[in-house]
């Protein structure tokens, strides 16, 4: 009964979405306040209805209602509660419903908190948002109904893939979706602006927090996914350039570019055309990701149960959304042209460079991801594009991004002074030169690329810190004055500091862990010992242990350095019953120096076990750096101007006209 | 230096419109490829064994089950070889189809128990049913290497001369059976040739 209620709520949500997608749009065109006014209540009702549907599916999972086909195929009564809940989105149908829920939540948020947006504009935004909703609701209802019944109901379900029964993965998809769907707001704002024919600082001030929030979620989601791959898959790797990883990485790259270009729109009323295009492309790439994961077009470790009918549907939707918005862009873009001019060396110039490089990098990833498909379609030849391609193309494109990243915040708007910026970065210059020589001396026998790699990471961190010190005039004015500046300087500037320093940490983590990792594979008998990069791993034995819905073998390894015991690692090899599957649980000891990583494999039959050890220096800097980047995003999100709210359009234009001074942002009261 | 919002826009030159249609054109081209991709099967890597004799092998039976499997068993009639394992999840998905095939008695299906302990494989067959005529136990996966097995399940169609006619990677679904395997089997049985 509850499942039918959920289904019914979805049908109702579809009808509401159809109304929301059309009536307010026509109303805004005709200037009819009644029709315009329909946008807000319908967005809220649509949100409530989808929430009911989602709650109904959640209920079916928690109560293990196996008469619902989706629950029967993806859940099991013996599963811990956390995985019953995460099982809701651990499958195709449920994850689409989650996607939809996030979409309508965001729509309702604009409806409720968007009071300071002009009513016709808000109506257009909500209409566009509802169009996306219509597409996804149709998709769920017609091809992927999560409420389908299975009669007679089986005694028990067939279980969730054991690899997915992991806390890291329980929250990985929701964060990714929050990111993907968050970009739908930027998209809706962009399309609404194209329809309306104007983009201004108020527009950017609305788009930016959404993009920023989506970016934070997506960064968290990607970081979680790679962390999960690192400790759960037991290969010691954390990024594989798999098509589905790329599918989440492309919107991230485009979203990062959008984040930066929208600053220019907000502060300088320039780059508007490009920003609108970028907003469309970012969401298009999110949709492309959805298509790639669910259609089976590319070979990937991630593929959901794939079905050609679904593939056709998403593709049709994808093309409708992208082609529609890009056609609109082609014809309406001239209406939103104009804006401030700037010299090549300026803050704007730096942001343009950032955008050029990030979008080129994104295109490179897109080409590599789709290339096997192109080749297969044209010649029938089967190939895979792997890390060598991406390392050779993506890496070199990102190096200038990292180098230039330091200068951007140091340059003035309109016309900057590169030499002056360089002088102000002398601490960062010396820090990276020191890093260069230190790496050269201590790690001269490693891969040579690691040496400039570490120096670049240090450069990014030092430059971010030095920019902050310059901003608060540290050591140049009394400390109290610096503290006052520290408190008073805009949070968005602090966000930049954290995000850029975090990116530097990620680089150091990547370079150090890949250049200097030590890997040992061997067969060991209890009592034997292996040295891994200065640490001794002694195998003390392996014994079976029971788990809630699996049985496991746990190995015990004593780790010592120079004869001193420092840790015990207990990796497991688990065998799940429903569905039958083996998984590895790596044991990892994290310290400042890096990770010690142990995996236990299969017994050989004569009392020996295959074992695998890694010593990965500084690897956790990757995830710590990502966390700090997200923290930077959140700090920037808490900036006063977002909390105070976007200025009313008319006023903003007037204020902008009055204040011509280049570096003063327009702050509306 | 900024352009006033109300200033009339400069006349559009046709070249600029084309320029702005570029993103759309790229999107449509990619869309076309994606559409083509839906009917392609990226997981199907062509096997070099197609048209060749089956590899020479001789595998013992599973403990407690008669009939092992060797190359010579594959001569004389059209047959299917299904590579399976009790630890393989997708094998369970295709399993009912082989049970049906056995009940209809269209073609003998032989099993290659791949990298699986004898008791585990036997338990699996007892639990879900045994659709196989002969089953060879490839405990180490050595014979699997000769067959080019790189994932389980895989299914091979063998003609009466003992040559490999086609290879299906991944679980055999009803559609694969109806559209691919059964027509090929019918053609081979009438002495014709088949490709799939």
Contacts between the chains, C-beta under 8 A, distances in Angstrom:
chain1	res1	chain2	res2	distance
A	161	B	89	8.0
A	198	B	5	7.0
A	200	B	5	7.7
A	269	B	2	6.0
A	270	B	2	8.0
A	277	B	23	6.5
A	280	B	23	8.0
A	281	B	23	7.2
A	284	B	27	7.0
A	291	B	34	6.8
A	295	B	34	7.7
A	295	B	37	7.6
A	295	B	38	6.2
A	296	B	42	7.8
A	297	B	34	6.2
A	297	B	37	4.0
A	297	B	38	6.3
A	297	B	40	7.5
A	297	B	42	7.1
A	298	B	37	7.6
A	298	B	42	6.1
A	299	B	42	4.6
A	299	B	43	5.5
A	308	B	38	5.7
A	308	B	39	7.7
A	311	B	38	4.7
A	312	B	38	6.4
A	315	B	31	6.9
A	315	B	34	5.6
A	315	B	35	6.0
A	315	B	38	6.8
A	318	B	31	7.0
A	318	B	34	7.7
A	319	B	27	7.7
A	319	B	28	7.4
A	319	B	31	4.6
A	322	B	27	4.8
A	322	B	31	7.4
A	323	B	24	6.3
A	323	B	27	6.2
A	323	B	28	6.3
A	323	B	31	7.4
A	326	B	23	5.1
A	326	B	24	3.9
A	326	B	27	5.7
A	327	B	24	5.9
A	329	B	20	6.7
A	329	B	23	7.0
A	329	B	24	7.7
A	330	B	17	6.7
A	330	B	20	4.3
A	330	B	21	4.8
A	330	B	23	7.8
A	330	B	24	5.8
A	331	B	17	7.8
A	331	B	20	8.0
A	333	B	20	5.6
A	334	B	9	5.6
A	334	B	12	6.0
A	334	B	16	7.6
A	335	B	9	7.1
A	337	B	3	7.2
A	337	B	9	7.0
A	338	B	2	6.5
A	338	B	3	3.2
A	338	B	4	7.9
A	338	B	5	7.2
A	338	B	7	7.7
A	339	B	2	5.8
A	339	B	3	6.8
A	340	B	1	5.8
A	340	B	2	4.9
A	341	B	1	4.7
A	341	B	2	7.8
A	370	B	30	6.8
A	370	B	33	6.8
A	372	B	42	6.6
A	373	B	33	5.8
A	373	B	34	7.3
A	373	B	36	7.9
A	373	B	37	4.7
A	373	B	40	7.3
A	373	B	42	7.3
A	374	B	33	5.7
A	376	B	37	7.3
A	376	B	40	5.2
A	376	B	42	6.3
A	377	B	33	5.5
A	377	B	36	4.2
A	377	B	37	6.3
A	377	B	40	6.3
A	382	B	42	6.9
A	382	B	44	7.9
A	382	B	45	5.5
A	382	B	46	7.2
A	579	B	89	4.8
A	579	B	92	7.5
A	580	B	86	6.8
A	580	B	87	5.7
A	580	B	89	6.8
A	581	B	87	7.1
A	581	B	89	6.2
A	582	B	87	6.6
A	653	B	5	7.0
